[in-house]
Amino acid sequence: MFSKGMGGMMKKAQQMQKEMARIQKEIEDLELEGQSGGGMVKVLVNGKKNILSIDIDPEVMSEDKEMLEDLVLSAVNQALDNVDKTSKEKMGPLASGLNIPGLF
């Protein structure tokens, strides 16, 4: 049988697992935005890093193709970075209790 200490650790591990699953679901349901060109290009992504929408100001459409591609790329990367930052913020306190270096 488990000692009291081991049983307590198992219970704590199960609680942490449930909390991590809850936070992961919360992250997946998030919608975060990235922008470039002073908001002329906006990209909306969810916590799973799926692109939900891209909004391009009509003024940018008259610019050259390479500039528009750069603006879209920049906005997408910013949106994905926002997902990573938010995930770390939400999971960080929970993961720090595990004392696993490099986890978050």
N, C-alpha and C positions, 0 to 999 in steps of 0.2 A: 504494500500500500504506500501511498504518498505520505510524506511527512507534512505537517501543517505548512511549513515554508514552501514546499513544492506545490501543494494544492493552491496556496495563495498566489504563487507565480503563474500557475496555469490559468487561474481565474482572471488575473490581471491581463494575461496574454489574450484571452478570449475577449475581454472588454476592449482592449486596444484594437483587436482585429475588427470588431463590430464598429468601433469609432472610425477606423480607417476606411471601412467600406462605406459608411455614411458620408464621410468627407469626400471620398472619391466620387460618389454619386452626385454630391453637391457641385463638385468641380465640373463633372461632365455636363451638368445642366446650365453652367454659366454661359453667358454670351459676352464676349469681349471684343473691343474694337481696336483697330490699328489705323493710323492716318498718315498721310504724307502730303506734301505740297500745301501745307497750311490748311489741311482739311479738304482739299480738292479731290483727293482719293481716299475713300474709307472702305475698310474691309471688316466684316463681322465674322467671327469664328466662335465655335462652341468649345467647351472644355475638352472635347475629344480631338480638337484641332481640325475639325471639318470647317471649311469655308461655307458660311451661310449666305453671305451676300457681298457684292462689290458695288460701290456707288462711286461713279466718276462724274465730276462736275462737267457740264457741257463745254465750259471754257477750255478745259484741258484737251478736249477732243480735237481742237484745232491745232494743238501743238504737234511736234514731230513724234513719230512712232516710238523711237528709242526713249524719249523723255517720259512718255506715258508708261512704257514698260517698266522703267526705273521707278516711277511713282507707285505703280501697282506692286512691284516686288518689295519695295520699302514698306508699304502699308501692310502687306501680308506678313512680312518678317516681324514687324512691330506687334501685330495682333498675336502671332504665335509666341513671341517673347512675353507678352502680357499673360498668356495662359500659363507659361512656365513660372513666371514670378508669382502669380496668384496661387498656383499649386504649391509652391514652396512655402508661401505665407500660411496657407491653410494646413498643410501637412507637417510643417516644420516643428511646431510645438509637440505634436504627437510623436514624431520620429525622433526628436531629441531625447525623449524618455527611453528610447531603445539603446542609446549609446553605440550606434553603428556608424563609424566614421565614413563620411562621404555619401551617406544616404540622402541627406538634404542639406 
